[in-house]
Structures are given as structure tokens and as C-alpha cells.
Amino acid sequence: MLFLFFLIQKNTTASQDNYINIFKETLSGYNIMYDSLKSFKSGAICIPHKIDKVFTKYAVGFSFNVYKKKNAEQIALEGCEKMKKKLISYDCKCEIIL
């Protein structure tokens, strides 16, 4: 079981439409292609309560190659929550996006 989480360093206007792109771009910066990962994968991002504001950091979590999709989602959310507690100063909620 493998799970990783990263801090997204993007200066992008946040919206529901671009969270998946922000997530995937960040992983590709670490040479991780989310779409190429094995099945039972999941991705989470901490979505700010003020979605009309620009943020430079987003907490994320992901997992892959886990026995069940439900478990993958739980691991991704846990990674996101850990990053949120340590590094995010604004109000946000970790949600599964992939």
C-alpha cells in the first residue's frame, strides 16, 4: 500500500473546474502521472471555503494500488488532512476529486 501527499505550489484562481488540473500538474512535477497509476486509486484536494480567492498552496493526498476503491479514498483524504493541519492557514475542506 502506497500513499503520498504533496503541497501544491500554484498561483491559480481556484475553482471546481481546475482542481483536477492543479492536482495532476503537481504530481507530474514529481514525475508521477496520476492517469498511469494502477487501479483503485484516489485523489483528494483541500478546497477552500472562499473559492473566489487566489491561494498559493493547496493540500493534497493520493493513493493507488490499494485493494478497494473505498480504502484508496480514505487514504487520500487522510493524507490531505495531514497536509492541511501542518501547512494550510486558510479554511478548507479535503474532498475526493478523483
Summary of the structure (lengths in Angstrom):
residues: 98
radius of gyration: 12.4
end to end distance: 17.8
largest distance: 37.4
contacts: 311
relative contact order: 0.28
helix: 37%
strand: 34%
